[in-house]
Structures are given as C-alpha cells and as structure tokens.
C-alpha cells in the first residue's frame, strides 16, 4: 500500500481540533497522538527493492536498490 498523505493530514487536523477544545495543557497527550499518527503513516508504506546477485546456490553476493512509496 502506498503512503497516504491525505489520511495523515486529516488525522493531524482532527487531533488539533480536539486539542483546541481542551481546558488544560495536554502537550503530552498531543505528542502521543501525533507520534501514533506518524507511526501508522510510516508503517503503511510499501518498500520496493530490486536485488541483483551472483554466485552459487550456497554463496550469493549482490546489491539492492529501492524506494518507499
């Protein structure tokens, strides 16, 4: 699955809206909720890798290149 920036944005906006309604200082809660949203966003990414190897069935060497989408 590709990274979904729109969902991350709407989640952050929802957190900010909720925090604006608070009567008390809730920096710790805000930090926790924001870090959870970022964690979910990053873990939803897909890693694509191309690997090239040489060698025998029991001894391989090679390199890989890729990206996160």
C-alpha positions, 0 to 999 in steps of 0.5 A: 500500500502506498503512503497516504498523505491525505489520511495523515493530514486529516488525522493531524487536523482532527487531533488539533481540533480536539486539542483546541477544545481542551481546558488544560495543557495536554502537550503530552497527550498531543505528542502521543497522538501525533507520534501514533499518527506518524507511526501508522503513516510510516508503517503503511508504506510499501518498500520496493527493492530490486536485488541483483546477485551472483554466485552459487546456490550456497554463496550469493553476493549482490546489491539492492536498490529501492524506494518507499512509496 
